[in-house]
Amino acid sequence: MLNKPVLVESLIVFSIVLCVHAVVWDRYSWCAVALAIQAFYVQFKWDRLLQQGGAVFQFRTTANSGLLPASMVIPLLGIAMKERCKAAGIVYFERFGIVVASTGMLVALFLSVIAVGITKPVPTNTCILTGVAGSIIIYTMKHSLTVSEVIEVLEVLLIFVYLSMILLYLLPRCFTPGEALLVLGGISFVLNQLIKRSLNVIEGRGEPIDFFLLVAVIGVIILGLFFTVLFVFMDSGTWISSMFFHMMTAVLGLGVIMPWLYRLIRRNPLFWLLQFLFQTQTRVYLLVYWTFLAASACGIVFYQNAKRSSESKKHQASTITRKYFHFIVVATYVPGLIYDRQLLYVAAVLCLAVFIFLEYIRYFRIKPFGQTLRYLLSLFLDERDSGPLILTHIYLLLGMSLPVWLFPRSCAPKGTLSGAGALVPYAGVLAVGVGDTMASVFGSTMGEIKWPGTKKTFEGTMTAIFAQIIAVALILIFDSSVNLNSSYAWILVSVSLVSLLEAYTTQIDNLLLPLYLQIMFMV
C-alpha cells in the first residue's frame, strides 16, 4: 500500500519540476520528466527494501528513501544554471550547466538501477520505466555533449560509485538513499572539478575564493578518510593517538592542502586569506560581529548543558531551543549578504571546515576535547542523528551556504539584480532561517490542524509562508541591489511549494529546501 505522505511529497516535487520546465522547456525537460517518473516508482521499491531490511547498506530508518526529491535537485540546478548563463551569453558556464544537469541525471539513474537490481522479485514495470528513462537521457546526452564532456560525466559517476561504497559502509545509518545521492553526488562533482582544474591551471579562469571552496571541502574529506583507515588499526582515544592526529593534520594541511591551493591561486594561501579578511573596514566590523554571534551560540550550548546537569541527565533540548541556532545563523548571514557576499562566501567555507574537523575530534574521541564535545552535543541530538556522525548542524550550515556558493556570479548582471533571481543568495535564509524556523516554532506551540499523515501543522506552514513574504519585503528595503520587477507571483508560488515540501518531507529539510527554492528563483 502506498504511503499517503510520500505521495503528497512526490506530488509537490512533480509540481516544482513542471513549474521549472514551464519556463525553460527544451530537450532536457523530457529527460527530467522521465527521470522524475522512474524515480517515483523506484522510490517505493527502496522504501520496501528499507522496511524489510533488504538494502545493501544501513540507511537512516526514521525516514523514507527520498529518492524522488533528491534525484531532481542536481538536474534542475544544472538546467536553471544553463538557462541563466545562456541569457547572459556566457557560453563556458552554459556548457557547465549542461554538464551539471547530465551528471545529476546519470548519477540518479545509476542509484535507481541499483535499487531495482537488488529488489526481489525484480519489478517488471519499474525496470521498463527505468530503461525508457535511461534511453531518453543517454540519447539526449549523446546529441548534446562533446566527447570531453561525456568523459567528465563518466568520471563523476565513477567517483560516486567508489565513494558510495566506502562512505556508506563506514557511516551506517547516517543517510537515507536520497541524502546519500545529494551529499555524495555533490562531493564527487567537487572532487572531479578540483582534479580537472588542478591538471589544467589556466590564468584568469576562476577566482581564488572558488578554488578555496574546492580545496577546503576535498581536503577535510581526505583527512577524514585517512584517519578512518588509520584508526582501524589503533585506538583513537589514547593520548598517543590524539597527538598523532594533531601532528598528521598539520602535516597534511601544510604539506598537501596548502601547496595544492598555492598551485591553483598562484600566491601564498595564508597571506591571501589574511589580506582578504582584513581588506576593508566593513569586513573587520563583520568579523567582530560574527565572532560575537559565535560566542553567543557557544554560550547557549554551555547554558543548556548546565540546565541538564542541574535538572536531569535525560534532559533533551526542545525544538524551540534548537531553533535558537537558526535565529543566530540568520543574524549571521543577512548582514554578510547585504554588505559583503565574498567575505560571507569565504567565512562559510572556513566554518564548514571547522565544523567537520570538530566532528572528527568528537567522533574519534581525540583528546583533550573529544569526550567533552560528545557530552555537549548529545543534548541537541534528534531522530535524524541515528548514525555515528552528528550532521544536523553541518546540514544547517550547508543549507544556508549553498545558495551563496552556487550563485552563478559570472552570469549575473552587474549592479542591481532583477527578478526572482535576485533572491537566489537569500534562498537559504528564506527557506531554512525564516520558513523552517517559523513553521517549527509556531507549529509546535500553536498548531492544532495537522497535515494528513504528518506531525506538521497547517498553522505552521501558513506562518512559514507569511514570514518568508515579510522577509522578502525587508530584503527589498535593506538591500538596494535587489529589484524584483513584476515577479511577485512567482516568488509566492515558489515559497508556497517549498513550504509545503517542508511539511511533508522526511529528508533533511535544512539541505533540501534551500536548493529547491534556489532552483525556483533561478528560473
N, C-alpha and C positions, 0 to 999 in steps of 0.2 A: 504494500500500500504506500502511495506517495505521501511524503511529509508536506503538509499544507504550508508551514512557514518557508520551507525550501522552495516550494512552487511560487510563493509570492516574491521571495528574493530573486528567483530566476526571472519572473515577470518584470521586476524593476530593472534588472540588468538588461533584458531584451529591450525595454523602453529606452534606456540610455543609448544602447547600440543603434537603435533605429533613429533616435534624435540626432546622433552624431552623423549618421550616414544620410539623413535627410538633407544635411547641409553640404556634405563632401562626398556625394555618391560618385564612385568610379569603379574600376575593376577590382580594387582591393576591398570594396564593400561586399562584393559577392563572397570573397574569401572570409571576411569577418563574420558575415551572417552564417555561412556554412560551418565555420568553427564554433560559433555560439550554439547552433542546433546540436552538433555532435557532442559538445561539452556538456550540454544539458542532459543528454541521455547517459553519457559516461559518468556524470556526477552521481547518479543514483546507484550505479554499479559500485563506485568507490564507497558510498555510504553503506551498502550491504556488506562489502568486504570489511569495513571498519567495525560494523556491528558484530560480525561473525568472527572477528579476529583473524581474517584470512589475508590481510595486507602483508606484503613482504617486510616492510619496516613498521616500527611502532610510531603511530601518529598521535596527535593530541585527541583525547577521547571525548572532550566536552563540547565538540563542535562537529558539524557535518564536513564533508570533504572540501567544499568551497571551490570546486574545480571551475565552474562556470564564471563566477565573478573574477577569479584570478586569471583565467585564460584570456579574458578580454582586455586586461589593463595594458599590457605591453603593445599588442597590435593597435589598439585605439590610440595610444600615446604616440606611436610612430606615425600613424595616419594623420593625426592632428598636427604633429610637427612638420610633416611633409607639406600639408596644405598651407600652413602659416609661412614656411620658408619659400614655397612656390610663389605665394602672393608677394613676398618681399623680393623675389628674384635672386635668391641665394641658392645657386644650383648645388653646391657642395653639401649644404645641410638638408636640402630637399632629398638628395640621394641618401643621406644619412638617415633621414626619417623612413625612407623605404626599407633600408636595411634593418632598422629597429622593428618595424612592423612585420617584416618577413621572419626575422629571428623569433619574435614573440609567438607568431603563428606556428612555426615549426617546433619550438620547444613545447608549447601547449599540446600540439598534436602528438608529439612523442610521448608525453606523460599520459595522454588519453589511451594511446595504443598499449602502453604498459598495463594500464588498469584493465583494459578489455582482455588482454592476453592472460592475466592471472585470475580472471573471473571464471568460476566453474558452476554450471556449464557455460561455455562460451556463448554470449548473447548475439544471436544472428543479426537481428535488426540493428543493433548498435555497431556491429562490425561493418555492415553495409554503409551506414551513415558515416562512420569514420573513414571508410575507403573513399566515398564520394567527396567528403570534405578534404581529405588528403590529396585527391586527384586535382581538385579545383585549386588548392593552394600551390601545389607543385607546378601545375600548368601556368599559373599566373607568375610565379617566381621565374620560371624558365623564360618567359617573354618580357620580364621587367628588369631583371638583374643582370649585370655584367658577370663575367667569369670570376673576377676578383671578388665581387660582392657575394656571389654564391659560396665561394671558398670561405669568406668571412662568416657567413651564416652557419656553415657546417662546423667551423672552428668553435663558435659559441656553443653549438649543440654538443660537440664532443666534450668541451669543458664542463657543460652542465651535467652530462651523464656521469662523468667521473666524480665531480664534486658532490652530486646527489648520493652516489654510492658511499662516499666517505663520510659526509656530514650527517646524513640520515641514520647511518649506523652508529656514529659516535654520539649523536644527540637524540636519543629516543624520546618521543612524546613532546618534543619542543614545537613541532609544526603540524598543521593539517596539510594534506596534499596541495591545496591551493596556496597556502602560505609558503610552503616549500618551493612551489613554482615561482612565486614572486621574489622571494628572498634569494634563492639560489640562482634563478634566472638572471636577476639583477647583478649578482656578484660575478657570474660567468661573463656577462656582457662587459662589465667594467674591467675584468681581467684581460679579456681579449683586446679591448681598446688600449689598455696600458701596454700590452706586448706589442701591438701594432704601432703605436706611437713611439715606443722605445726603439724599435728597429728602423723606423723611418722618421727621424727627428728632422723637421723642416722649420727653418727660421720663419717666425711670423705666423705659423699655423697653431692657433690655440693660445690661451692666456695662461700665465703661471698658476692662477687660482684653480683652473680646470685640472691641470696636472697635479696640483696639490691634493685635490679630492681623490683622483685615481690612485695615487701612490699611498695616501693615508689609509684608504679602505683596504686595498690589497695588502699593504704592509701589516696591518693588525690581523687580517685573516691568516696570512702566512705565519705570523707569530703564534697565533692560537693553534694552528695545525702542528707546528714544530713542538710546542710544549705538550700537546695532547699525546703525540707519539712518544716523546721523551718520558713523560710521567707514567707510561705503561710499565716501564722498567724500574722506576724508583718512586718512593713515597714523596708526594709533593708537599706534605705538611711539616717536614722537618726544617730546621734552620739551614742545614747544608743545601737542601733543595731550593729553599727560598733565596739564599744568597746566589746560587747558580742561576735561578730565574732572573733576578735583577741584573746579574752580570751579562747573561746572554741577551737580555732585552737591550742593554746598552750596546753590546757588540753588533746585534742585528740592526739596531736603529742607526748607529753611527757608521757601520761598515757596509751596510747594504742599502737601507732606505734612503739615507742622506745622499750617497753617490748617485743612486738611481734618479732622485729628484734633481740633483745638480745637472745630470746629463740632459734632462728634459727642459729645465728653465734656464740653463747656461749661466747660473750665478749661485752663490752660496745660499742654501735654503734658509739657514738660521738668520743670516744678515737680511735676506729678502723679507722674511717673516717679521722681524723686528721693525724694519723700515716701514713695512706695510701697516702694521698695527698702530704705529705712532706717527703716521704720516701727517695727520691733521688734528686740530684741537677737538673737532667733533668726535673723532674716533677715540681720543683719550677719555672724553666725557662718557661715551657709550661704554667703554671698557670698565670704567669705575662703576657706572650704574649696573652693568651686568654682574660685576663682582659682588655688589650689594645684594642683588637678587639671588645669586648662587649661595651666598651666606644665609639668606633667609630660608631657602629650600633646605639647606643642611640643618638649620635651626628647627624647622618643622619635623624633620626626621628624628632628631635628638629629643624633642619635646614629646612626640608621640610615643617613643620608646620609653621615656621616663614615666609616662602615664601607664604604659603596660607593666612596668616593673612595680609601680605602686598599687595598681588595681588588681590585675590578674595576668598571669603568664599566657593565658589563652586569648587575651585581648587582641582583636584584629582591627586595623584601620577601616573606617566606614568608607562608603562610596564618596560621600561629600569630602571627607578628609583627603582622599586620593585626588580629588578634583582641584585641591589647592594648588597642586603642581601644574595643572592645566592653566590656572589663572597666572601663575608665575611665568610660564612659558609664553603666554600671550603678551604679558608685560615686557618680556624679553624681545620678542620678535617684531612687534609693531613699531617701536622706535627704530630698529635696525632697517626695516622695510621702508620707512619714510625717509630716514636721513642718510643711510649708507648701506646699500644692499651688498656691495662687495665685501665689506667688513663682516656683515652677518653671514655671508657665504663661507668665509674662511673660519670664523668663530664657530659655526655649526660643525665644520669638518673637524676642528680641534676637539670640540666637545664630544663628537661621536667617537673619536679615537680614545679619548679619556674614559668614556663610558665603557667601551669594550675592554679596554685594558683593566679597569677596575673589576669588571665581571670575571676576567681571567683570574685576578687575585682572589676574588671570592670563591670561584668555582674550584680552583686548585688549592685553596686554603693557604695561600702564600703568607708567610709571616712578614711583618707583625700585624697586618691589618685584615688578613683573610677571614679569620674567625669572627672578628668584630663586624665586618661587612655582612657576613651571613646572618648574624643576630639582628643587626639593624634593619636589613631589607626584608627579613622574613615577615615583619609586621605588615608589609604592603603587598603580600602575595595574594593573588586571586586564582580562580579556576583556570585561567589561561597560562599560568606558570606551573604546569604539571610536570614539566621535564626538568632536567638537571640545571638548565640555564634560566636566569631571570631576564626576560626580554621586553617586558611591557614598557619600561622607561626608555629603552633603546628605540622601540617602535614609536613612542611618543615623539622623540627627537627626530626620527626619520620622517614621520608624518608631517611635522612642521617644516622640515628642511627640504624634502624632495621637490616641492614646487619651486623653491628658490634655486636649487641646484639644476633642475631640469628646465627651467625657463629659457626658451631659445633667445638669448640676448642678441645674437648676431642677426636674427630675423625680425627683431623688434625695431620699429621706427624710433629715431632719436627724438628726445624731448617728451612731449605728452603722449602717453599711451591711450589709445581709444578703444571703445567697445568692451565687451566682457573679457577680452584677452588682457586688459589692463589689470584685472584682478587675479591673474594666474599666480603671481608670487604670494598672494594672500590666501590661496586655497587651503593651506594647512591651518592658518589662523581661523578661517571661517568654519571649516568642516570639523576640526578637532578642538581647537581652542575655544570657540564660541558654541557651535552647534552641538557637538557631543557633550560638552560640559553642561550646557543648559538643559539638554534632554535628560541627563543623568540626575542633576540636582532637582529640577522641578518634577521629573517623573517619579523619583523616589520619595519626595516629600509631599507632593500634592496630587500626583496622578492617581486616578481611580479607574478609568476606562482602559483596559489592556487591549493591545492589538491581538487578534486571534492567534493562539499558539505560541505567544512570546511573553516575556516578562516586561517588555517595554510598553509604555502607555501613550495614548493618543495625546494627552496634555503635554507630555514631554516632547513629542515630535513637533507639535504645533508651536511650542515655546522655542524650540531649536530653530525652526524656520523664521519665526518672527525676530528672534535675536540676531540671526545672520543678516536679515534685511536691515535692521538697525545698524549693525556693524558696517555694512556696505555704505550706508549713508554717512557714517562717521569717517570712513576712509575717504569718501569724496570731499569731506570738509577739510580734513587734515593733510591729505596727500594731494598736492597740486598737480602731480604728474599723471593722475588718473582722470580720464574723461570717458564716461560710459556711453555717450551719444544716446541712441534710442534702443539700447539692448536690455532694458529693464525686464521685459517679459522673459527673455532667455535666461537672465540671472535668476528670476523667480522660479522658473521651471527647473533649472539646474540644482538650486538649493533644495527645492522640494523633493526631487528624485533622490538626491544623496541623503537627505534626512530620512526618507522612507527606507532607504537601504540600511541606514544605521539601525532602524527599528527591527529589521528582520534578519540581518546577517549575524552569523555566529563566528565569523572570522575576526581577525584583529582589526577593529574599526579604525584604530589610530593609523594604520598603514593603508587600508583600502580606500577609505572615504576621501582623503585629500587627493589621491590620484584620480579618482573618478570626477571629482569637482574640477580638478585642473584640466582634464580632458574636455569636459563640457565648456569650460571657459575658453580653451584654446581654439575651439572650432567656431 
